[in-house]
Amino acid sequence: MEFKKVIGDRRTIRFFDPNRPVEPEKIQIMLEAANLSSRAVNADFAKAIVCLRDELPPDIVESLKTPTTTTQFDLAPVYIFWYGDTKFADGAQQRLKELVDLGALPVTHGWSHTYVDEVAYAQVIAPMSQIEMANMWAISVETGLAINQAILAGVDEGLGVGLHAFNTEVAKKALNVPDTWAPMWVLFVGYPAEDRLGGGARPRRPLSNSYYRGSYGNPWEDVPGVKEKLREAGMLQDGMDADKRHAEVRALADRFGLPT
Ligand SMILES: Cc1cc2nc3c(=O)[nH]c(=O)nc-3n(C[C@H](O)[C@H](O)[C@H](O)COP(=O)(O)O)c2cc1C
């Protein structure tokens, strides 16, 4: 699929075909995409545990639910539990030196083995990794980058995906999660039982609501023609028709025996 169309087609899918398995190679493609995400100090911040719903005991599946994540656990055949590694600074010097040796971190920008040891590591990475708030901030951003690449790769493979909260205490015990991993989100994966496009694009505010030019208070002004181009490419799509969507949800509720 074209990249812009992948972005345009992504939706949080909440109704999966519970009986249609996902090809393991497609899950690997998602993990490979995550593994290519940009990352500070070339560290493996993002950690993930892939679980098949039907391989988990039903009582565990039930107890992984949260107030905002319910039926998805029953319908999605695959769960990817995402974590952030609080030990990302371990081995940072070695990884940075590898990048220096390869020229990815070029001498023109001040990089050398000494600079890694005395400046980048000693003055930036090591102190930062000691501050819990900074640590969590870095881990969260990094994991988000990786998750999003996995999400888009999944959409490109024709899968439905949805990122959600989960009961992290239950998962920690059930999945043998290391103490040094900070829980992030669970990514549900499967083939959509609902319309692949979830009934249409979700409402979004104009760019000028959030993005600025030069300084805050000077909202970004749309460049003429861009929105039309993105519509043609499938990145910007029609919004939802509420009546149609509610009818679809009622039909899905009948199919899966869900409340309405
Ligand atoms: C980090 C993150 C956490 C989310 N957690 C939940 C959740 O716990 N329950 C839920 O129903 N949706 C959750 N969502 C989905 C959002 O509600 C969804 O993104 C929103 O409805 C916009 O729809 P879209 O993703 O189809 O554009 C989450 C999304 C993100 C990005």
The ligand as a Tripos MOL2 file, in Angstrom:
@<TRIPOS>MOLECULE
LIG
   31    33     1     0     0
SMALL
NO_CHARGES

@<TRIPOS>ATOM
      1 C1         -1.7830    5.3720   23.6150 C.3       1 LIG1
      2 C2         -3.2100    5.0400   23.3350 C.ar      1 LIG1
      3 C3         -3.9850    4.4260   24.3020 C.ar      1 LIG1
      4 C4         -5.3010    4.1070   24.0480 C.ar      1 LIG1
      5 N1         -6.0360    3.4480   24.9880 N.ar      1 LIG1
      6 C5         -7.3100    3.0910   24.7130 C.ar      1 LIG1
      7 C6         -8.0810    2.3560   25.6520 C.ar      1 LIG1
      8 O1         -7.6260    2.0060   26.7280 O.2       1 LIG1
      9 N2         -9.3570    2.0290   25.3200 N.ar      1 LIG1
     10 C7         -9.9110    2.3820   24.1210 C.ar      1 LIG1
     11 O2        -11.0680    2.0660   23.8690 O.2       1 LIG1
     12 N3         -9.1890    3.0740   23.2040 N.ar      1 LIG1
     13 C8         -7.9130    3.4140   23.4670 C.ar      1 LIG1
     14 N4         -7.1780    4.0880   22.5340 N.ar      1 LIG1
     15 C9         -7.7660    4.3690   21.2240 C.3       1 LIG1
     16 C10        -8.2520    5.7910   21.1060 C.3       1 LIG1
     17 O3         -9.4190    5.9480   21.8270 O.3       1 LIG1
     18 C11        -8.4300    6.0870   19.6130 C.3       1 LIG1
     19 O4         -7.1500    6.3420   19.1620 O.3       1 LIG1
     20 C12        -9.3650    7.2190   19.3190 C.3       1 LIG1
     21 O5        -10.6510    6.7290   19.4410 O.3       1 LIG1
     22 C13        -9.1200    7.7980   17.9510 C.3       1 LIG1
     23 O6         -9.4260    6.8390   16.9580 O.3       1 LIG1
     24 P1         -8.4120    6.3260   15.8890 P.3       1 LIG1
     25 O7         -7.2620    5.6840   16.6140 O.co2     1 LIG1
     26 O8         -9.2190    5.3400   15.0900 O.co2     1 LIG1
     27 O9         -7.9520    7.4860   15.0610 O.co2     1 LIG1
     28 C14        -5.8630    4.4220   22.7860 C.ar      1 LIG1
     29 C15        -5.0780    5.0410   21.8150 C.ar      1 LIG1
     30 C16        -3.7720    5.3430   22.0750 C.ar      1 LIG1
     31 C17        -2.9450    6.0060   20.9990 C.3       1 LIG1
@<TRIPOS>BOND
     1     1     2 1
     2     2     3 ar
     3     2    30 ar
     4     3     4 ar
     5     4     5 ar
     6     4    28 ar
     7     5     6 ar
     8     6     7 ar
     9     6    13 1
    10     7     8 2
    11     7     9 ar
    12     9    10 ar
    13    10    11 2
    14    10    12 ar
    15    12    13 ar
    16    13    14 ar
    17    14    15 1
    18    14    28 ar
    19    15    16 1
    20    16    17 1
    21    16    18 1
    22    18    19 1
    23    18    20 1
    24    20    21 1
    25    20    22 1
    26    22    23 1
    27    23    24 1
    28    24    25 2
    29    24    26 1
    30    24    27 1
    31    28    29 ar
    32    29    30 ar
    33    30    31 1
@<TRIPOS>SUBSTRUCTURE
     1 LIG1         1 GROUP 0 **** ****
